[in-house]
Amino acid sequence: MLSGKRLDDIVDGPPAQSADVAAPPWLANTRTPAERDYDRVRFAAPVRRLADKTQVFPLERNDSVRNRLTHSDEVSALARSVGTHLAYSFLPDRGIDGHQRTIPALLAAAGLAHDLGNPPFGHRGEEAMRHWFEARAAICFGKFDDGQPPEGARGVELRGARDMRDAAHRRPDLIQDFLRFEGNAQTMRLVMRLQASTNGFGLNLTCGTLTALMKYVVPSGSAVKSGPVGARKVGFFASEAAWIEKARQEAGLAEGMRHPLAHVLEACDDIAYSVIDTEDTVKKGLVSFSDLMAYLEAAAEGDEGVKFVVARSRMDHAAVRSARLAPSELNDVSMQKFRVHAIGTLVSALVYAWGERYEDIMVGRLDQPLLEVGPAASLVAALKKFDVEHAFRDKDVLGIEVDGFNKLQELMSMLWRGIVERESYADPGSKRSSPFADLAYRHISENYRTAFEQAAREDRSVPIRYRELQLLADMVSGMTDSYAVFLHRKLGEYHVGASLRKV
């Protein structure tokens, strides 16, 4: 399960280039494969772009409020610390030793990478993308209600729709990849395919890290909301399915089984966003520290974990009141103390639950999130509910999210013109058939365009329309919040007059 083999070790691809220059005698590889994985993720451009992606509050101007990068860093730190405990204390007691450097680094890498595929504007961005694909099902997938194509459809658009419709009779998952688009699956695609590399395997991570990164283990056609936890969302797309299967086999995972460390990754993600989103909600002044304490006491009355965290937090709050701080500063300091107690309690609950359900985890029998079967289930449930009621549904947050939703819809339509308005359907790189289409296509990442054109020419296992839709999803999900707003405005300035066409 901790396999150090990389994608290029298990998947046929271009032959590796051998070095003609002899290495100096002092040059040595001082890092384990998992430590190299962490470094590859840490230095990848998509990680830097997370700094301008929404965690909870879109386009937030308060630098102390979290974004996707700070959230991912915190998940990575928590995962590494839990991994250190497992590798040094828990597993050696059960006769499993020798992974002291591998497990912490592997979990740190997975924690840092777990949100790389999320589009701008958070989960609202995922909804916007799914809505765009569904609203244009006729031209995207050939779903002609009356057997006739939509008015105005012609040329490349019409041929692509028909090809996709015919292919979907054999492989319905091709359509579900877009109607059920998930940032989790896009993360796997990004690290395996989209990052520029010399061998075509993206970051070329180890099979151990790739499989631990998968919180969900089913393709788009198999996800069920009420099923086992690993099947509740889409884990990977059709385009990566064959590679995923090879990586899972190399890691020794049965079909449908989560990697044992994926349970830890999910729990650390839950801890980070439930506690930290609560802290940021208070930091923005939407509620106060006292409001939170009262809410927790009412929501989980009598629960020992909640009672402990609330009592310790109130004690610290009372201690700092004597400093006569301003109300906002008092809230801030008190929430820092609350964060310490809440995270400490939940991490201990995670480790306890891991020990209690260890046998089930190792054979794939645990079908629930680790924190939900642990002793602090009430605490994490109350925090998540608090975040929904007081942060996610704040009218200002909702307003910005709706604006982002609308902008993404319009931006996708403009970029779609750049992708499909071309002279030759069979040659995706052929000349664009309108000046606006050429402009829009040139604004798509060159790496993504190259991957699209090469795959459409060389791999005919799926229709070109699938590649076109995937290029659109790759481009949009890779944008930051501010770049999506910028590109929407820029392309919109030219999408007027003779350049305007309904899509």
C-alpha positions in Angstrom: 0.0 0.0 0.0 3.0 2.3 0.4 4.4 1.4 -3.1 7.2 3.7 -4.2 6.7 2.8 -7.8 5.7 5.8 -10.0 3.3 6.0 -12.9 6.0 5.6 -15.5 7.0 2.4 -13.8 3.7 0.7 -14.3 2.2 2.4 -17.4 3.5 2.0 -20.9 4.8 5.3 -22.2 7.7 7.0 -23.9 11.0 5.5 -23.0 12.9 7.3 -20.3 15.8 9.5 -21.5 19.1 8.3 -20.2 21.6 10.9 -19.0 24.9 11.1 -20.9 26.6 13.1 -18.2 28.1 11.1 -15.2 26.9 12.3 -11.8 29.5 13.8 -9.5 30.6 11.3 -6.7 29.0 13.3 -4.0 25.6 13.4 -5.6 23.2 11.2 -3.7 19.4 10.8 -3.4 18.7 11.8 0.2 14.9 11.7 0.0 12.5 8.8 0.0 10.0 8.5 -2.9 7.2 9.8 -0.6 9.4 12.8 0.4 10.0 13.5 -3.3 6.3 13.4 -3.9 5.7 16.1 -1.3 8.3 18.3 -2.9 6.9 17.7 -6.4 3.5 18.8 -5.2 4.9 21.7 -3.1 6.7 23.3 -6.1 3.9 22.7 -8.7 2.2 25.8 -10.1 -1.4 24.7 -9.2 -0.5 24.8 -5.5 0.5 28.4 -5.8 -2.8 29.2 -7.6 -4.7 27.9 -4.5 -3.8 31.2 -2.8 -6.4 32.9 -5.0 -9.1 30.2 -4.7 -12.1 30.3 -2.4 -12.2 28.3 0.8 -15.4 29.7 2.2 -15.3 33.5 1.6 -14.9 34.3 -2.1 -12.5 37.2 -3.2 -11.8 37.8 0.5 -9.7 41.0 1.2 -8.9 40.1 4.8 -5.5 38.4 4.5 -5.9 36.5 7.7 -9.0 34.6 6.5 -8.2 31.3 4.9 -8.0 30.5 1.2 -7.6 27.1 -0.5 -3.8 27.3 -0.1 -3.8 28.0 3.6 -6.5 25.3 4.1 -4.4 22.8 2.2 -1.3 23.7 4.1 -3.2 23.1 7.4 -4.6 19.8 6.2 -1.1 18.8 5.2 0.3 19.7 8.6 -2.4 17.8 10.5 -2.0 14.7 8.2 1.8 14.7 8.6 1.5 14.9 12.4 -1.1 12.0 12.5 1.1 10.0 10.1 4.1 10.5 12.4 2.2 9.1 15.3 1.1 6.1 13.3 4.5 5.4 11.9 6.4 5.8 15.2 4.0 4.6 17.8 0.9 2.8 16.5 2.1 0.6 13.7 5.4 -0.6 15.3 3.3 -1.9 18.2 1.6 -4.1 15.7 4.8 -5.4 14.2 4.7 -3.0 11.2 8.0 -1.0 11.2 10.3 0.8 8.8 7.8 3.5 7.5 8.8 6.4 9.7 9.8 8.6 6.8 7.3 7.3 4.2 3.9 7.6 6.0 4.3 11.2 7.3 5.6 12.5 3.9 3.0 10.6 2.0 0.1 12.1 4.0 1.7 15.5 3.9 1.8 15.3 0.1 -1.8 14.1 -0.2 -3.0 16.8 2.2 -1.4 19.5 0.2 -2.7 18.1 -3.1 -6.2 17.2 -2.2 -8.0 20.3 -3.4 -5.9 21.1 -6.5 -8.7 20.2 -8.9 -11.3 22.5 -7.3 -12.5 25.3 -9.6 -12.8 29.0 -8.7 -15.5 30.0 -6.2 -15.4 26.8 -4.3 -18.2 24.3 -4.5 -20.4 26.9 -6.2 -17.9 26.7 -9.1 -18.4 22.9 -9.3 -22.2 23.6 -9.5 -21.7 26.2 -12.2 -19.7 23.8 -14.3 -22.2 21.0 -13.9 -25.1 23.3 -14.7 -23.4 24.6 -17.9 -23.0 21.0 -19.2 -26.5 20.0 -18.3 -28.1 23.1 -19.8 -26.3 22.4 -23.1 -26.9 18.7 -23.1 -28.2 18.8 -26.7 -25.1 20.4 -28.3 -22.6 18.8 -25.8 -23.9 15.2 -25.7 -26.4 14.9 -28.6 -29.4 14.8 -26.3 -31.9 16.0 -28.9 -35.3 15.9 -27.3 -37.2 15.6 -30.5 -34.6 13.8 -32.5 -33.5 17.1 -34.1 -30.4 19.1 -33.3 -30.9 22.6 -31.7 -31.5 25.5 -34.0 -28.2 27.0 -35.3 -26.1 23.8 -34.6 -23.9 23.0 -37.6 -20.5 21.8 -38.6 -18.1 20.8 -35.8 -20.7 21.4 -33.1 -23.2 19.1 -34.7 -20.8 16.4 -35.7 -19.3 16.4 -32.2 -22.8 16.1 -30.6 -23.6 13.1 -32.7 -20.3 11.4 -32.1 -20.8 11.8 -28.3 -24.3 10.5 -28.5 -23.2 7.4 -30.3 -20.3 6.8 -27.9 -22.5 7.2 -24.9 -24.6 4.2 -25.9 -21.6 2.1 -25.2 -20.0 4.2 -22.4 -22.5 6.3 -20.4 -19.7 7.4 -18.1 -18.4 9.7 -20.8 -21.3 12.0 -20.2 -21.5 11.5 -16.4 -17.9 12.8 -16.2 -19.3 16.3 -16.9 -22.8 16.1 -15.5 -21.3 15.0 -12.2 -18.1 16.9 -12.4 -16.1 16.8 -9.2 -13.0 18.6 -8.0 -11.8 15.4 -6.4 -11.6 13.6 -9.8 -10.1 16.7 -11.4 -7.3 16.6 -8.8 -6.4 13.1 -10.0 -6.4 14.2 -13.6 -4.3 17.2 -12.8 -1.5 15.3 -11.0 -1.5 12.4 -13.5 -2.0 14.2 -16.8 -2.0 18.0 -16.9 1.2 19.1 -15.2 3.9 19.6 -17.8 6.4 16.7 -17.8 8.8 15.1 -20.2 7.1 11.7 -20.0 3.4 12.5 -20.1 2.6 11.4 -16.6 2.1 14.7 -14.9 3.8 15.0 -11.5 4.6 11.2 -11.8 3.8 10.5 -8.2 4.2 7.2 -6.5 1.3 4.7 -6.5 1.2 5.0 -2.7 0.6 8.7 -2.8 -1.9 8.6 -5.7 -4.1 6.0 -4.1 -4.0 7.7 -0.6 -5.0 10.9 -2.3 -8.2 9.3 -3.5 -10.9 10.0 -0.9 -13.4 8.5 -3.4 -12.7 5.4 -5.4 -15.5 5.1 -8.0 -15.9 6.5 -11.5 -18.6 9.0 -12.4 -21.2 6.4 -13.3 -20.9 4.5 -9.9 -21.1 7.3 -7.3 -24.1 7.0 -4.9 -24.9 9.5 -2.2 -26.2 6.9 0.2 -23.5 4.3 -0.4 -20.2 3.6 1.4 -18.2 6.7 2.1 -15.6 6.0 -0.7 -18.4 5.9 -3.3 -20.4 9.0 -2.3 -18.6 11.2 -4.9 -16.8 10.8 -8.2 -13.2 9.7 -7.6 -11.8 9.7 -11.1 -12.8 10.3 -14.7 -13.0 7.9 -17.6 -9.8 9.3 -19.1 -7.7 8.3 -16.0 -9.6 5.0 -15.2 -7.0 2.6 -16.7 -4.1 4.3 -14.9 -6.0 4.5 -11.7 -6.6 0.7 -11.9 -2.9 0.0 -12.4 -2.0 2.2 -9.5 -4.5 0.5 -7.2 -3.3 -2.9 -8.2 0.3 -1.9 -7.5 -0.8 -0.6 -4.1 -2.5 -3.9 -3.3 -6.0 -2.4 -3.1 -9.1 -4.5 -4.0 -11.7 -2.9 -6.2 -13.8 -0.4 -4.3 -11.4 -0.3 -1.4 -10.1 2.9 0.0 -6.4 3.2 0.8 -6.1 3.1 4.7 -4.4 6.4 4.8 -7.2 8.0 2.7 -9.4 7.7 5.9 -6.8 9.8 7.7 -6.6 12.4 4.9 -10.4 12.8 4.9 -10.5 13.1 8.7 -7.8 15.8 8.6 -9.7 17.7 5.9 -12.8 17.5 8.0 -11.0 18.8 11.1 -9.4 21.7 9.2 -12.5 23.0 7.5 -14.9 22.5 10.4 -12.7 24.2 13.0 -11.0 26.7 10.8 -14.1 27.8 8.9 -15.7 28.4 12.3 -12.7 30.6 13.4 -12.9 32.6 10.1 -16.6 33.1 10.6 -16.0 34.8 13.9 -12.9 36.6 12.6 -15.1 38.2 9.9 -17.6 39.4 12.6 -20.5 37.3 11.4 -20.9 35.9 14.9 -19.1 36.2 18.2 -17.1 33.7 20.3 -20.0 33.7 22.9 -22.5 32.9 20.1 -20.4 29.9 19.2 -20.1 28.6 22.7 -23.9 28.9 23.2 -24.5 27.1 19.9 -22.2 24.2 20.7 -23.7 23.7 24.2 -27.2 23.6 22.7 -26.4 21.5 19.7 -24.5 18.7 21.6 -25.8 19.0 25.1 -24.0 16.5 27.4 -21.4 15.3 24.9 -18.1 14.9 26.8 -16.0 16.2 23.9 -18.1 19.3 23.4 -18.2 19.9 27.2 -14.4 19.7 27.4 -13.7 22.0 24.5 -16.3 24.6 25.6 -15.1 24.6 29.2 -11.5 25.0 28.3 -12.3 27.7 25.8 -14.5 29.6 28.2 -11.7 29.4 30.8 -9.2 31.0 28.4 -11.8 33.6 27.4 -12.3 34.6 31.0 -8.5 34.9 31.5 -8.0 37.3 28.6 -11.0 39.5 29.4 -8.9 41.2 32.1 -6.6 42.6 29.4 -9.5 44.9 28.4 -9.1 44.1 24.7 -11.4 45.6 22.1 -14.4 43.2 21.3 -13.0 42.2 18.0 -9.5 41.5 19.4 -11.1 39.5 22.3 -13.0 37.4 19.9 -9.9 36.8 17.8 -7.7 35.7 20.8 -10.5 33.6 22.2 -11.0 31.8 18.9 -7.3 31.1 18.7 -7.6 29.3 22.0 -10.7 27.5 20.9 -9.0 26.3 17.7 -6.2 24.8 19.8 -8.6 22.9 22.0 -10.9 21.8 19.2 -8.2 20.6 16.9 -6.4 18.8 19.7 -9.6 17.0 20.7 -10.5 16.0 17.2 -7.0 14.7 16.3 -7.0 12.6 19.5 -10.5 11.3 18.4 -9.1 10.5 15.0 -6.2 8.5 16.4 -8.5 6.7 18.8 -11.0 5.8 16.1 -8.1 4.5 13.9 -7.0 2.2 16.6 -10.6 1.0 17.4 -11.4 0.3 13.7 -7.9 -0.7 12.5 -8.8 -4.2 11.3 -11.9 -2.9 9.4 -9.8 -0.1 7.8 -7.0 -2.5 6.6 -9.5 -4.8 4.8 -11.8 -2.1 3.5 -14.8 -2.7 5.8 -15.1 0.8 7.2 -17.9 2.5 5.3 -18.2 5.7 7.3 -15.9 8.7 7.8 -13.4 8.0 10.6 -14.5 11.0 12.7 -18.2 9.9 12.6 -17.3 6.6 14.3 -15.0 8.2 16.9 -15.7 9.7 20.3 -15.9 13.3 19.0 -18.6 12.7 16.4 -21.0 15.2 18.0 -18.4 17.9 18.2 -17.5 17.8 14.5 -21.1 17.5 13.5 -22.0 20.6 15.5 -19.2 22.6 14.0 -20.2 21.6 10.5 -23.8 22.6 11.1 -22.6 25.9 12.7 -20.6 26.7 9.6 -23.5 26.0 7.2 -25.9 28.2 9.2 -23.6 31.1 9.9 -20.9 31.2 7.1 -22.1 29.4 4.0 -25.6 31.0 4.1 -24.4 34.6 4.9 -26.1 36.9 2.4 -22.9 38.6 1.3 -21.2 35.3 0.7 -24.2 34.0 -1.3 -24.2 37.2 -3.3 -20.6 36.8 -4.4 -21.1 33.2 -5.1 -24.1 33.9 -7.3 -22.1 36.5 -9.2 -19.2 34.0 -9.6 -21.7 31.3 -10.8 -23.0 33.6 -13.5 -19.6 34.7 -14.6 -18.4 31.1 -14.9 -21.4 30.3 -17.0 -20.8 33.1 -19.5 -17.0 32.5 -19.5 -17.5 28.8 -20.3 -19.7 29.8 -23.3 -17.1 32.1 -24.7 -14.3 29.6 -24.2 -16.4 26.9 -25.8 -16.6 29.0 -29.0 -12.8 29.0 -29.1 -12.7 25.2 -28.8 -15.4 24.2 -31.3 -15.4 27.0 -33.9 -12.7 25.6 -36.2 -12.4 24.6 -39.8 -11.7 20.8 -39.3 -13.5 18.7 -36.7 -10.9 15.9 -37.1 -8.0 18.3 -36.5 -8.5 20.1 -33.2 -5.6 22.4 -33.9 -6.9 23.7 -37.2 -7.6 27.3 -37.9 -10.5 28.9 -36.0 -13.4 30.0 -38.1 -14.0 33.4 -36.5 -11.7 36.0 -35.0 -13.4 35.8 -31.6 -13.0 32.0 -31.5 -9.3 32.4 -32.3 -8.9 34.9 -29.5 -10.8 32.7 -27.0 -8.8 29.6 -27.9 -5.5 31.5 -27.5 -6.5 32.3 -23.9 -6.6 28.6 -23.0 -3.4 27.3 -21.4 -0.9 26.2 -24.0 -0.2 23.0 -21.9 -3.9 22.1 -21.9 -4.3 22.9 -25.6 -1.3 20.7 -26.5 -2.6 17.8 -24.4 -6.1 18.2 -26.0 -4.8 18.3 -29.6 -2.4 15.4 -29.1 -5.0 13.2 -27.4 -7.6 13.9 -30.0 -5.2 13.0 -32.8 -3.6 9.9 -31.2 -6.2 8.3 -28.9 -9.6 7.6 -30.6 -10.9 5.5 -27.8 -13.3 8.3 -26.9 -14.9 10.9 -29.3 -13.3 14.2 -30.0 -16.3 15.9 -28.3 -15.2 14.3 -25.0 -11.8 15.8 -25.4 -13.3 19.2 -26.2 -15.5 19.2 -23.1 -12.5 18.0 -21.0 -10.4 20.9 -22.3 -13.1 23.3 -21.2 -13.3 21.7 -17.8 -9.5 21.6 -17.4 -9.2 25.3 -18.3 -12.0 26.6 -16.0 -11.1 24.4 -13.0 -7.5 25.6 -13.2 -8.4 29.3 -12.9 -8.1 31.3 -9.8 -11.1 33.4 -8.6 -9.6 36.7 -9.7 -8.4 35.4 -13.1 -11.8 34.0 -13.9 -13.3 37.5 -13.2 -10.5 39.1 -15.3 -10.9 36.7 -18.2 -14.7 37.0 -18.2 -14.3 40.8 -18.4 -11.6 40.7 -21.1 -13.3 38.3 -23.4 -16.6 40.0 -22.8 -15.2 43.2 -24.2 -14.8 41.5 -27.6 -17.9 39.4 -27.5 -20.1 42.1 -29.0 -21.4 43.1 -32.4 -20.4 40.7 -35.2 -18.5 38.6 -32.8 -21.6 37.8 -30.7 -23.3 34.5 -31.4 -25.6 32.6 -29.2 -24.0 29.5 -27.7 
